[in-house]
C-alpha cells in the first residue's frame, strides 16, 4: 500500500525544489533541463538543493548530477565540494 501522505509530501518537496531552480536567474537552462528530466530521485534532488543553497558553482552542480551517484554518495561529494570551496576562499584572502 502507498502512503499517500508521504507521496504528497515527496511531490510537494520536489515541486518546491524545481520551482526554486526555475525561478532562479543564477542557474542556467541546462541545469534546469537536467533536473526536470525526471532521472533523479527525490532524495537526489534534495541533495542538489542543498548544493545550490551551499553555493556550489554550475560546473560543480553539473558534475554531481552527471555522476548519477545515489543520494548518500552525492551528500559526501557535496560536503567535499563545500570544504574545497571554503579552502579556496581562505587561500584567496591570504
BATIVEX-739474 format. One record per residue: x, y, z of N, C-alpha, C, O, CB in turn. Coordinates in Angstrom, 1 decimal. Glycine has a CB too. Layout:
+--------+---------+--------+---------+----------+--------+--------+---------+--------+--------+---------+--------+---------+----------+--------+
! n.east ! n.north !   n.up ! ca.east ! ca.north !  ca.up ! c.east ! c.north !   c.up ! o.east ! o.north !   o.up ! cb.east ! cb.north !  cb.up !
+--------+---------+--------+---------+----------+--------+--------+---------+--------+--------+---------+--------+---------+----------+--------+
!      X !       Y !      Z !       X !        Y !      Z !      X !       Y !      Z !      X !       Y !      Z !       X !        Y !      Z !
...
+--------+---------+--------+---------+----------+--------+--------+---------+--------+--------+---------+--------+---------+----------+--------+
***
This chain:
+--------+---------+--------+---------+----------+--------+--------+---------+--------+--------+---------+--------+---------+----------+--------+
! n.east ! n.north !   n.up ! ca.east ! ca.north !  ca.up ! c.east ! c.north !   c.up ! o.east ! o.north !   o.up ! cb.east ! cb.north !  cb.up !
+--------+---------+--------+---------+----------+--------+--------+---------+--------+--------+---------+--------+---------+----------+--------+
!    0.8 !    -1.2 !    0.0 !     0.0 !      0.0 !    0.0 !    0.9 !     1.3 !    0.0 !    1.9 !     1.3 !    0.7 !    -0.9 !      0.0 !    1.2 !
!    0.4 !     2.2 !   -0.7 !     1.2 !      3.5 !   -0.8 !    0.7 !     4.5 !    0.2 !   -0.5 !     4.7 !    0.4 !     0.9 !      4.1 !   -2.2 !
!    1.7 !     5.0 !    0.9 !     1.4 !      6.0 !    2.0 !    1.1 !     7.3 !    1.2 !    2.1 !     8.0 !    0.8 !     2.5 !      6.1 !    3.0 !
!   -0.2 !     7.7 !    1.1 !    -0.5 !      8.9 !    0.3 !    0.1 !    10.2 !    0.9 !    0.5 !    11.0 !    0.1 !    -2.0 !      9.0 !    0.2 !
!    0.1 !    10.3 !    2.2 !     0.7 !     11.5 !    2.9 !    2.1 !    11.6 !    2.5 !    2.6 !    12.7 !    2.2 !     0.5 !     11.4 !    4.4 !
!    2.9 !    10.5 !    2.6 !     4.3 !     10.5 !    2.3 !    4.5 !    10.9 !    0.8 !    5.4 !    11.6 !    0.5 !     5.0 !      9.2 !    2.6 !
!    3.7 !    10.3 !   -0.1 !     3.8 !     10.6 !   -1.5 !    3.5 !    12.0 !   -1.8 !    4.3 !    12.7 !   -2.6 !     2.8 !      9.7 !   -2.3 !
!    2.5 !    12.6 !   -1.2 !     2.2 !     14.0 !   -1.4 !    3.3 !    14.9 !   -0.9 !    3.6 !    15.9 !   -1.6 !     0.8 !     14.4 !   -0.7 !
!    3.9 !    14.6 !    0.2 !     5.0 !     15.4 !    0.8 !    6.2 !    15.3 !   -0.2 !    6.8 !    16.3 !   -0.5 !     5.4 !     14.9 !    2.2 !
!    6.5 !    14.1 !   -0.7 !     7.6 !     14.0 !   -1.7 !    7.3 !    14.8 !   -2.9 !    8.2 !    15.5 !   -3.4 !     7.8 !     12.5 !   -2.0 !
!    6.1 !    14.7 !   -3.4 !     5.8 !     15.5 !   -4.6 !    5.8 !    17.0 !   -4.4 !    6.3 !    17.8 !   -5.2 !     4.4 !     15.1 !   -5.2 !
!    5.4 !    17.4 !   -3.2 !     5.4 !     18.8 !   -2.8 !    6.8 !    19.3 !   -2.7 !    7.2 !    20.4 !   -3.1 !     4.7 !     19.0 !   -1.4 !
!    7.7 !    18.5 !   -2.0 !     9.1 !     18.9 !   -1.9 !    9.8 !    19.0 !   -3.3 !   10.5 !    19.9 !   -3.5 !     9.9 !     17.8 !   -1.0 !
!    9.5 !    18.0 !   -4.1 !    10.1 !     18.0 !   -5.5 !    9.6 !    19.3 !   -6.3 !   10.4 !    19.9 !   -6.9 !     9.7 !     16.7 !   -6.2 !
!    8.3 !    19.6 !   -6.2 !     7.8 !     20.7 !   -6.9 !    8.4 !    22.0 !   -6.4 !    8.7 !    22.9 !   -7.2 !     6.3 !     20.8 !   -6.9 !
!    8.6 !    22.1 !   -5.1 !     9.2 !     23.3 !   -4.5 !   10.6 !    23.5 !   -5.0 !   11.1 !    24.6 !   -5.3 !     9.2 !     23.2 !   -3.0 !
!   11.4 !    22.4 !   -5.0 !    12.8 !     22.5 !   -5.5 !   12.8 !    22.9 !   -6.9 !   13.6 !    23.8 !   -7.3 !    13.5 !     21.1 !   -5.3 !
!   12.0 !    22.3 !   -7.8 !    12.0 !     22.6 !   -9.2 !   11.6 !    24.1 !   -9.4 !   12.1 !    24.8 !  -10.2 !    11.1 !     21.7 !  -10.0 !
!   10.6 !    24.5 !   -8.6 !    10.2 !     25.9 !   -8.7 !   11.3 !    26.9 !   -8.3 !   11.5 !    27.9 !   -9.0 !     9.0 !     26.2 !   -7.8 !
!   12.1 !    26.6 !   -7.3 !    13.2 !     27.4 !   -6.9 !   14.2 !    27.5 !   -8.0 !   14.7 !    28.6 !   -8.3 !    13.8 !     26.9 !   -5.6 !
!   14.5 !    26.4 !   -8.6 !    15.5 !     26.4 !   -9.7 !   15.0 !    27.1 !  -10.9 !   15.7 !    27.9 !  -11.5 !    15.9 !     24.9 !  -10.0 !
!   13.7 !    26.9 !  -11.3 !    13.2 !     27.5 !  -12.4 !   13.1 !    29.1 !  -12.3 !   13.3 !    29.8 !  -13.2 !    11.8 !     27.0 !  -12.7 !
!   12.8 !    29.5 !  -11.1 !    12.7 !     31.0 !  -10.8 !   14.1 !    31.6 !  -10.6 !   14.1 !    32.9 !  -10.6 !    11.8 !     31.2 !   -9.7 !
!   15.1 !    30.9 !  -10.3 !    16.4 !     31.5 !  -10.0 !   17.1 !    31.8 !  -11.3 !   17.2 !    31.0 !  -12.2 !    17.3 !     30.5 !   -9.2 !
!   17.5 !    33.1 !  -11.5 !    18.2 !     33.5 !  -12.7 !   19.7 !    33.1 !  -12.6 !   20.4 !    33.1 !  -13.7 !    18.2 !     35.0 !  -12.8 !
!   20.2 !    32.6 !  -11.4 !    21.6 !     32.3 !  -11.3 !   21.9 !    31.0 !  -12.0 !   23.1 !    30.9 !  -12.5 !    21.9 !     32.2 !   -9.8 !
!   21.0 !    30.1 !  -12.2 !    21.3 !     28.8 !  -12.7 !   20.8 !    28.7 !  -14.2 !   19.7 !    29.1 !  -14.5 !    20.7 !     27.7 !  -11.9 !
!   21.7 !    28.1 !  -15.0 !    21.4 !     28.1 !  -16.4 !   20.3 !    27.1 !  -16.9 !   19.9 !    26.2 !  -16.1 !    22.7 !     27.8 !  -17.2 !
!   20.0 !    27.2 !  -18.1 !    18.9 !     26.4 !  -18.7 !   19.3 !    24.9 !  -18.7 !   18.4 !    24.0 !  -18.5 !    18.6 !     26.8 !  -20.1 !
!   20.5 !    24.6 !  -18.9 !    20.9 !     23.1 !  -19.0 !   20.7 !    22.5 !  -17.6 !   20.3 !    21.3 !  -17.6 !    22.3 !     23.0 !  -19.5 !
!   21.0 !    23.2 !  -16.6 !    20.8 !     22.6 !  -15.2 !   19.3 !    22.4 !  -15.0 !   18.9 !    21.3 !  -14.5 !    21.4 !     23.6 !  -14.2 !
!   18.5 !    23.3 !  -15.4 !    17.0 !     23.2 !  -15.2 !   16.6 !    22.0 !  -16.0 !   15.7 !    21.2 !  -15.6 !    16.3 !     24.4 !  -15.6 !
!   17.1 !    21.8 !  -17.3 !    16.7 !     20.7 !  -18.1 !   17.0 !    19.4 !  -17.4 !   16.3 !    18.4 !  -17.4 !    17.3 !     20.8 !  -19.5 !
!   18.2 !    19.3 !  -16.9 !    18.7 !     18.1 !  -16.2 !   17.8 !    17.7 !  -15.0 !   17.4 !    16.6 !  -14.8 !    20.2 !     18.2 !  -15.8 !
!   17.5 !    18.8 !  -14.2 !    16.7 !     18.5 !  -13.0 !   15.3 !    18.1 !  -13.4 !   14.6 !    17.3 !  -12.7 !    16.7 !     19.7 !  -12.1 !
!   14.7 !    18.7 !  -14.5 !    13.4 !     18.4 !  -14.8 !   13.2 !    17.1 !  -15.7 !   12.1 !    16.7 !  -16.0 !    12.8 !     19.5 !  -15.5 !
!   14.3 !    16.5 !  -16.1 !    14.3 !     15.3 !  -16.9 !   13.7 !    14.1 !  -16.2 !   13.3 !    13.1 !  -16.9 !    15.7 !     15.0 !  -17.4 !
!   13.6 !    14.1 !  -14.9 !    13.0 !     13.0 !  -14.2 !   13.9 !    11.9 !  -13.9 !   13.4 !    10.8 !  -13.5 !    11.8 !     12.6 !  -14.9 !
!   15.2 !    12.0 !  -14.1 !    16.1 !     10.9 !  -13.9 !   16.6 !    10.9 !  -12.5 !   17.2 !     9.8 !  -12.1 !    17.3 !     11.1 !  -14.8 !
!   16.4 !    11.9 !  -11.7 !    16.9 !     11.9 !  -10.3 !   15.8 !    11.6 !   -9.3 !   14.6 !    11.9 !   -9.5 !    17.5 !     13.2 !  -10.0 !
!   16.1 !    10.9 !   -8.3 !    15.1 !     10.6 !   -7.2 !   14.9 !    11.8 !   -6.4 !   15.6 !    12.8 !   -6.5 !    15.6 !      9.4 !   -6.3 !
!   13.9 !    11.8 !   -5.6 !    13.6 !     12.9 !   -4.7 !   14.7 !    13.1 !   -3.7 !   15.1 !    14.3 !   -3.4 !    12.3 !     12.7 !   -3.9 !
!   15.3 !    12.0 !   -3.2 !    16.5 !     12.2 !   -2.3 !   17.7 !    12.8 !   -3.0 !   18.4 !    13.6 !   -2.4 !    16.9 !     10.8 !   -1.8 !
!   17.9 !    12.5 !   -4.3 !    19.0 !     13.1 !   -5.0 !   18.7 !    14.6 !   -5.3 !   19.6 !    15.4 !   -5.2 !    19.2 !     12.4 !   -6.4 !
!   17.4 !    14.9 !   -5.6 !    17.1 !     16.3 !   -5.8 !   17.3 !    17.1 !   -4.5 !   17.7 !    18.3 !   -4.6 !    15.6 !     16.4 !   -6.3 !
!   17.0 !    16.5 !   -3.4 !    17.2 !     17.2 !   -2.1 !   18.7 !    17.5 !   -1.9 !   19.0 !    18.6 !   -1.4 !    16.6 !     16.4 !   -0.9 !
!   19.5 !    16.6 !   -2.3 !    21.0 !     16.8 !   -2.2 !   21.4 !    18.0 !   -3.2 !   22.2 !    18.8 !   -2.8 !    21.7 !     15.5 !   -2.5 !
!   20.8 !    18.0 !   -4.4 !    21.2 !     19.0 !   -5.3 !   20.7 !    20.4 !   -4.7 !   21.4 !    21.4 !   -4.9 !    20.5 !     18.8 !   -6.7 !
!   19.5 !    20.4 !   -4.1 !    19.0 !     21.6 !   -3.5 !   20.0 !    22.1 !   -2.4 !   20.3 !    23.3 !   -2.3 !    17.6 !     21.4 !   -2.9 !
!   20.5 !    21.2 !   -1.6 !    21.5 !     21.5 !   -0.6 !   22.7 !    22.1 !   -1.2 !   23.3 !    23.1 !   -0.7 !    21.8 !     20.3 !    0.3 !
!   23.1 !    21.5 !   -2.3 !    24.3 !     22.0 !   -3.0 !   24.1 !    23.4 !   -3.6 !   25.0 !    24.3 !   -3.5 !    24.7 !     21.1 !   -4.2 !
!   22.9 !    23.7 !   -4.1 !    22.6 !     25.0 !   -4.6 !   22.6 !    26.0 !   -3.4 !   23.2 !    27.1 !   -3.5 !    21.2 !     25.0 !   -5.3 !
!   22.0 !    25.7 !   -2.3 !    22.0 !     26.5 !   -1.2 !   23.3 !    26.8 !   -0.6 !   23.6 !    27.8 !    0.0 !    21.0 !     26.0 !   -0.1 !
!   24.2 !    25.8 !   -0.8 !    25.6 !     26.0 !   -0.3 !   26.5 !    26.7 !   -1.2 !   27.7 !    27.0 !   -0.9 !    26.2 !     24.6 !    0.0 !
!   26.0 !    27.1 !   -2.3 !    26.8 !     28.0 !   -3.2 !   27.7 !    27.3 !   -4.2 !   28.6 !    27.9 !   -4.7 !    27.5 !     28.9 !   -2.4 !
!   27.5 !    26.0 !   -4.4 !    28.3 !     25.3 !   -5.4 !   28.1 !    25.9 !   -6.8 !   27.0 !    26.4 !   -7.1 !    28.0 !     23.8 !   -5.4 !
!   29.1 !    25.9 !   -7.6 !    29.1 !     26.5 !   -8.9 !   28.2 !    25.6 !   -9.9 !   28.0 !    24.5 !   -9.6 !    30.5 !     26.7 !   -9.5 !
!   27.9 !    26.2 !  -11.0 !    27.2 !     25.5 !  -12.0 !   28.0 !    24.2 !  -12.4 !   27.4 !    23.2 !  -12.6 !    26.8 !     26.3 !  -13.2 !
!   29.3 !    24.4 !  -12.6 !    30.1 !     23.3 !  -13.0 !   30.1 !    22.2 !  -12.0 !   30.1 !    21.0 !  -12.3 !    31.6 !     23.9 !  -13.2 !
!   30.2 !    22.6 !  -10.7 !    30.2 !     21.6 !   -9.7 !   28.8 !    20.9 !   -9.6 !   28.8 !    19.6 !   -9.5 !    30.5 !     22.2 !   -8.3 !
!   27.7 !    21.6 !   -9.8 !    26.4 !     21.0 !   -9.8 !   26.2 !    20.1 !  -10.9 !   25.7 !    19.0 !  -10.8 !    25.3 !     22.1 !   -9.9 !
!   26.7 !    20.5 !  -12.1 !    26.6 !     19.6 !  -13.3 !   27.4 !    18.3 !  -13.1 !   26.9 !    17.2 !  -13.5 !    27.1 !     20.3 !  -14.5 !
!   28.6 !    18.5 !  -12.5 !    29.4 !     17.3 !  -12.2 !   28.7 !    16.3 !  -11.3 !   28.7 !    15.1 !  -11.5 !    30.8 !     17.7 !  -11.7 !
!   28.1 !    16.8 !  -10.3 !    27.4 !     16.0 !   -9.3 !   26.2 !    15.3 !  -10.0 !   25.9 !    14.1 !   -9.8 !    26.9 !     16.8 !   -8.1 !
!   25.4 !    16.1 !  -10.7 !    24.2 !     15.5 !  -11.4 !   24.7 !    14.4 !  -12.4 !   24.1 !    13.4 !  -12.5 !    23.4 !     16.6 !  -12.1 !
!   25.7 !    14.7 !  -13.2 !    26.2 !     13.8 !  -14.2 !   26.8 !    12.5 !  -13.6 !   26.9 !    11.5 !  -14.3 !    27.2 !     14.5 !  -15.1 !
!   27.2 !    12.6 !  -12.4 !    27.9 !     11.4 !  -11.8 !   26.8 !    10.3 !  -11.5 !   27.2 !     9.1 !  -11.5 !    28.5 !     11.8 !  -10.4 !
!   25.6 !    10.7 !  -11.4 !    24.5 !      9.7 !  -11.2 !   24.7 !     8.8 !  -10.0 !   24.3 !     7.7 !  -10.0 !    24.3 !      8.8 !  -12.5 !
!   25.4 !     9.4 !   -9.0 !    25.6 !      8.7 !   -7.7 !   24.3 !     8.7 !   -6.9 !   23.4 !     9.5 !   -7.2 !    26.7 !      9.3 !   -6.9 !
!   24.1 !     7.7 !   -6.0 !    22.9 !      7.7 !   -5.2 !   23.0 !     8.9 !   -4.2 !   24.1 !     9.5 !   -4.1 !    22.8 !      6.4 !   -4.4 !
!   21.9 !     9.2 !   -3.5 !    21.8 !     10.4 !   -2.7 !   22.9 !    10.4 !   -1.6 !   23.4 !    11.5 !   -1.2 !    20.4 !     10.4 !   -2.1 !
!   23.2 !     9.2 !   -1.0 !    24.2 !      9.2 !    0.1 !   25.6 !     9.6 !   -0.4 !   26.3 !    10.3 !    0.3 !    24.2 !      7.9 !    0.8 !
!   25.9 !     9.1 !   -1.6 !    27.2 !      9.4 !   -2.1 !   27.2 !    10.9 !   -2.6 !   28.2 !    11.6 !   -2.4 !    27.5 !      8.5 !   -3.3 !
!   26.1 !    11.3 !   -3.1 !    26.0 !     12.8 !   -3.5 !   26.3 !    13.6 !   -2.3 !   27.0 !    14.7 !   -2.4 !    24.6 !     13.1 !   -4.1 !
!   25.7 !    13.3 !   -1.2 !    25.9 !     14.0 !    0.1 !   27.3 !    14.2 !    0.4 !   27.8 !    15.3 !    0.8 !    25.1 !     13.4 !    1.2 !
!   28.1 !    13.1 !    0.3 !    29.5 !     13.1 !    0.7 !   30.3 !    14.0 !   -0.3 !   31.1 !    14.8 !    0.0 !    30.1 !     11.7 !    0.7 !
!   29.9 !    13.8 !   -1.6 !    30.6 !     14.6 !   -2.7 !   30.3 !    16.1 !   -2.4 !   31.2 !    17.0 !   -2.6 !    30.1 !     14.2 !   -4.1 !
!   29.1 !    16.5 !   -2.1 !    28.7 !     17.8 !   -1.8 !   29.5 !    18.4 !   -0.6 !   30.0 !    19.5 !   -0.7 !    27.2 !     18.0 !   -1.6 !
!   29.6 !    17.6 !    0.4 !    30.4 !     18.0 !    1.6 !   31.8 !    18.3 !    1.2 !   32.4 !    19.3 !    1.7 !    30.3 !     17.0 !    2.7 !
!   32.4 !    17.5 !    0.4 !    33.8 !     17.7 !    0.0 !   33.9 !    19.0 !   -0.9 !   34.8 !    19.8 !   -0.7 !    34.3 !     16.5 !   -0.9 !
!   32.9 !    19.2 !   -1.8 !    33.0 !     20.4 !   -2.6 !   32.8 !    21.6 !   -1.8 !   33.5 !    22.6 !   -2.1 !    31.8 !     20.3 !   -3.7 !
!   32.0 !    21.6 !   -0.8 !    31.8 !     22.7 !    0.1 !   33.1 !    23.0 !    0.8 !   33.5 !    24.2 !    0.9 !    30.7 !     22.5 !    1.1 !
!   33.8 !    22.0 !    1.3 !    35.1 !     22.2 !    2.0 !   36.1 !    22.7 !    1.1 !   37.0 !    23.6 !    1.4 !    35.5 !     20.9 !    2.6 !
!   36.2 !    22.2 !   -0.2 !    37.2 !     22.7 !   -1.2 !   36.9 !    24.2 !   -1.4 !   37.8 !    24.9 !   -1.5 !    37.1 !     21.8 !   -2.5 !
!   35.6 !    24.5 !   -1.6 !    35.3 !     25.9 !   -1.9 !   35.7 !    26.8 !   -0.7 !   36.3 !    27.9 !   -0.9 !    33.8 !     26.1 !   -2.1 !
!   35.5 !    26.4 !    0.5 !    36.0 !     27.1 !    1.7 !   37.5 !    27.3 !    1.7 !   38.0 !    28.4 !    2.0 !    35.5 !     26.4 !    3.0 !
!   38.2 !    26.2 !    1.4 !    39.7 !     26.3 !    1.4 !   40.1 !    27.3 !    0.3 !   41.0 !    28.1 !    0.6 !    40.3 !     24.9 !    1.1 !
!   39.5 !    27.3 !   -0.9 !    39.9 !     28.2 !   -1.9 !   39.6 !    29.6 !   -1.5 !   40.3 !    30.5 !   -1.9 !    39.1 !     27.8 !   -3.2 !
!   38.5 !    29.9 !   -0.8 !    38.2 !     31.2 !   -0.3 !   39.2 !    31.7 !    0.6 !   39.6 !    32.9 !    0.6 !    36.8 !     31.3 !    0.3 !
!   39.7 !    30.8 !    1.5 !    40.7 !     31.2 !    2.5 !   42.0 !    31.5 !    1.8 !   42.7 !    32.5 !    2.2 !    40.9 !     30.1 !    3.5 !
!   42.3 !    30.8 !    0.8 !    43.6 !     31.0 !    0.0 !   43.6 !    32.3 !   -0.7 !   44.6 !    33.0 !   -0.7 !    43.8 !     29.9 !   -1.0 !
!   42.4 !    32.7 !   -1.2 !    42.3 !     34.0 !   -1.9 !   42.4 !    35.2 !   -0.9 !   43.0 !    36.2 !   -1.3 !    40.9 !     34.0 !   -2.6 !
!   41.9 !    35.0 !    0.3 !    42.0 !     36.1 !    1.3 !   43.5 !    36.3 !    1.8 !   43.8 !    37.4 !    2.2 !    41.1 !     35.7 !    2.5 !
!   44.3 !    35.3 !    1.7 !    45.7 !     35.4 !    2.2 !   46.6 !    36.2 !    1.4 !   47.7 !    36.3 !    1.7 !    46.2 !     34.0 !    2.5 !
+--------+---------+--------+---------+----------+--------+--------+---------+--------+--------+---------+--------+---------+----------+--------+
***
